[in-house]
Amino acid sequence: MNQVRPARAADLGALAEIERRVLPPGWSEEELREFLRAESSLCLVAVRQGRIVGSVLYRSVLDEAELLRLAVLRHHRRRGVAGELLQAAEGGLRERGVAHCHLEVRADNLAARSFYERSGWSESGRRPGYYPDGVDAVLMDRRLES
């Protein structure tokens, strides 16, 4: 079973390592430090056997939030970690009064798109050629129930 908790400064090294391994080139420790300091930020980590194995980062403004990063180490995927992170983050966002979330995902990342759809997200648009290699970004939205 995983423990999901808010990230703290002591986690920056592990967070940056997950970024490098899962979302290269990833955010640096300094970028993550600045993110954690912002009041609009929500960063949770999943811990298994004392090791951080995943993270989720949201930024919220008023009643909206954007899912910026969701990363799980390869050997811990397909074990419910991402779902636990999303569920815990959505609870924290509801406490902040967030009612609507959105994200962008690569059109060719079918596994992520399928995961988000199973998690209650729906496609709301596209940004053609958004990524540097020319792949479209798929826009997805989710309403949070009160």
C-alpha positions as CSV (number, residue, x, y, z in Angstrom):
1,M,0.0,0.0,0.0
2,N,1.2,3.5,-0.7
3,Q,1.2,6.5,1.5
4,V,0.2,9.7,-0.3
5,R,1.3,12.9,1.4
6,P,2.2,16.5,0.6
7,A,5.7,17.0,-0.8
8,R,8.2,18.8,1.4
9,A,11.6,20.4,0.8
10,A,13.4,17.2,1.9
11,D,11.8,15.4,-1.1
12,L,13.3,17.7,-3.8
13,G,16.1,15.3,-4.8
14,A,13.7,12.4,-5.2
15,L,11.2,14.6,-7.1
16,A,13.8,15.8,-9.5
17,E,15.0,12.2,-10.0
18,I,11.5,11.1,-10.9
19,E,11.2,14.1,-13.3
20,R,14.5,13.1,-15.0
21,R,13.5,9.4,-15.3
22,V,9.8,9.8,-16.2
23,L,9.4,13.2,-17.9
24,P,12.8,14.0,-19.4
25,P,14.4,16.4,-19.2
26,G,12.2,17.1,-16.2
27,W,12.0,20.0,-13.8
28,S,15.2,20.8,-11.8
29,E,15.3,20.8,-8.0
30,E,15.3,24.7,-8.1
31,E,12.2,24.7,-10.3
32,L,10.5,22.2,-8.0
33,R,11.5,24.3,-5.0
34,E,9.9,27.4,-6.5
35,F,6.8,25.4,-7.3
36,L,6.5,24.1,-3.7
37,R,6.8,27.6,-2.4
38,A,3.9,29.0,-4.4
39,E,0.5,29.2,-2.6
40,S,-1.2,28.1,-5.8
41,S,0.7,24.8,-6.0
42,L,-0.3,21.4,-4.8
43,C,2.3,18.7,-4.9
44,L,1.7,15.2,-3.5
45,V,4.0,12.2,-3.4
46,A,3.4,8.5,-3.2
47,V,5.7,6.7,-0.9
48,R,6.1,2.9,-0.9
49,Q,8.4,1.2,1.5
50,G,10.0,4.5,2.5
51,R,10.8,5.5,-1.1
52,I,9.0,8.2,-3.2
53,V,7.7,6.3,-6.3
54,G,5.4,9.0,-7.8
55,S,4.2,12.6,-7.7
56,V,1.4,14.8,-8.9
57,L,1.6,18.6,-9.4
58,Y,-1.3,20.9,-9.8
59,R,-1.6,24.7,-9.9
60,S,-4.9,26.3,-8.9
61,V,-6.3,29.7,-9.4
62,L,-9.7,30.5,-7.8
63,D,-12.0,27.6,-8.7
64,E,-9.8,26.1,-11.4
65,A,-6.7,23.9,-11.4
66,E,-4.3,22.6,-14.0
67,L,-2.7,19.2,-13.7
68,L,0.9,20.0,-14.7
69,R,2.7,16.7,-13.9
70,L,1.8,13.2,-13.0
71,A,4.7,10.8,-12.8
72,V,5.2,7.2,-11.5
73,L,8.5,5.3,-11.6
74,R,8.3,2.5,-14.2
75,H,8.5,-0.4,-11.8
76,H,5.5,1.0,-9.8
77,R,3.2,1.5,-12.7
78,R,-0.1,-0.4,-13.1
79,R,-0.3,-0.8,-9.3
80,G,-2.8,2.0,-8.6
81,V,-0.2,4.7,-7.7
82,A,-1.3,7.3,-10.3
83,G,-5.0,6.8,-9.3
84,E,-4.2,7.2,-5.6
85,L,-2.2,10.4,-6.4
86,L,-5.1,11.8,-8.5
87,Q,-7.7,10.9,-5.9
88,A,-5.8,12.5,-3.0
89,A,-5.0,15.6,-5.1
90,E,-8.6,16.0,-6.1
91,G,-9.6,15.9,-2.4
92,G,-7.1,18.6,-1.6
93,L,-8.3,20.7,-4.5
94,R,-11.9,20.4,-3.4
95,E,-10.8,21.7,0.0
96,R,-9.4,24.8,-1.8
97,G,-12.8,25.3,-3.6
98,V,-11.6,24.0,-7.0
99,A,-14.5,22.8,-9.1
100,H,-12.9,22.4,-12.5
101,C,-9.6,20.9,-13.6
102,H,-7.8,20.7,-17.0
103,L,-4.7,19.2,-18.5
104,E,-2.8,18.7,-21.7
105,V,-1.5,15.3,-22.8
106,R,0.4,14.2,-25.9
107,A,-2.0,12.8,-28.5
108,D,0.2,9.8,-29.0
109,N,0.3,8.9,-25.3
110,L,-2.6,6.5,-25.6
111,A,-2.0,4.9,-22.2
112,A,-2.2,8.3,-20.4
113,R,-5.2,9.4,-22.3
114,S,-7.0,6.1,-21.5
115,F,-6.0,6.4,-17.8
116,Y,-7.4,10.0,-17.6
117,E,-10.7,8.9,-19.3
118,R,-11.1,6.1,-16.8
119,S,-10.4,8.7,-14.1
120,G,-13.3,10.9,-15.2
121,W,-11.5,13.3,-17.6
122,S,-12.9,14.0,-21.0
123,E,-11.4,15.4,-24.2
124,S,-12.3,19.1,-24.7
125,G,-10.0,20.1,-27.6
126,R,-6.6,19.9,-29.3
127,R,-3.6,22.1,-29.9
128,P,-2.2,21.1,-33.3
129,G,1.6,20.6,-33.4
130,Y,1.9,21.7,-29.7
131,Y,5.0,19.6,-28.8
132,P,8.4,20.3,-30.3
133,D,8.2,17.1,-32.4
134,G,5.0,18.2,-34.0
135,V,2.6,16.0,-31.9
136,D,-0.7,17.5,-31.0
137,A,-1.7,18.2,-27.4
138,V,-5.1,16.8,-26.4
139,L,-6.9,19.0,-23.9
140,M,-8.9,17.3,-21.2
141,D,-11.2,18.5,-18.5
142,R,-12.7,17.2,-15.3
143,R,-15.4,18.6,-13.0
144,L,-14.9,17.9,-9.3
145,E,-17.9,16.9,-7.4
146,S,-18.5,18.8,-4.1
